[in-house]
Amino acid sequence: MNLNNVVISSLLEYVTISMNIMETTLLKGGDKMTKKPIVSKRLKGLMAEHEITIRKLSQKIGISENSLTLKINGRRDWWYWEMIAIMKHFGFSEVKDVFPELYDHILKAC
């Protein structure tokens, strides 16, 4: 594991790993804020490629189907261990290979 991955892994652990880390923008003419969820598009693609359903993947990592769906769609936070379990299930050793959207977002925020 290279230094960049160690730094990212540490950051991910610290912020309770969140695909729901959201980009915040101000709306015109007001103080209200809107948030844009970060959707796990790469994970959706891997699931389709490997023909794995939400049900199967949720059972594999030990969370409910509803929770997994919300996490994939950026509506609920990911725990680090969930991301690692998914990463290992698909045979990857780096977070950025399965969750590039989150990885890129964190790099931009640093």
TAGI-V308290 format. One record per backbone hydrogen bond with DSSP energy under -0.5 kcal/mol. CO is the residue of the C=O (numbers start at 1). NH is the residue of the N-H. Records with the same first field share a line. If there is no record, write none. Layout:
CO: NH + NH
This chain:
2: 6
3: 7
4: 8
5: 9
6: 10
7: 11
8: 12
9: 13
10: 14
11: 15
12: 17
13: 16
17: 78
18: 21
19: 38
20: 22
23: 36
25: 34
27: 30
32: 27
34: 25
35: 37
36: 23
37: 39
39: 41
40: 44
41: 45
42: 46
43: 47
44: 48
45: 49
46: 50
47: 52
48: 51
53: 57
54: 58
55: 59
56: 60
57: 61
58: 62 + 63
64: 68
65: 69
66: 70
67: 71
68: 72
69: 73
70: 75 + 76
71: 74
72: 40
79: 82 + 83
80: 84
81: 85
82: 86
83: 87
84: 88
85: 89
86: 90
87: 92
88: 91
94: 97 + 98
95: 98 + 99
99: 103
100: 104
101: 105
102: 106
103: 107
104: 108
105: 109
106: 110
